[in-house]
């Protein structure tokens, strides 16, 4: 990778509880950043690349559900703050 930012939308750092509703059941997590196009989700059990699931986000003012797809995953130890375990997802709006 060349280190250049490739995101089209700016992300906002937030820590909101989320539930990943997968074919295997639900997984609890927390957003670390979010935009209109996607989010980084901290979770102990990262999903496989390309998996689609329903993401339920519990923001302070409202809750929402959106389809999401895993675009990258990190299996690092949750104790490593520089690279926590989790997934990068893109939202599927249509």
Protein Blocks (a to p, Z undefined) as FASTA:
>chain_A
ZZiafbfbdcdddddddddddfkbccddddfbdcfkbccdddfbdcdehiacddddddfk
bccddddddfbdcfbdfklmklccdddddddfZZ
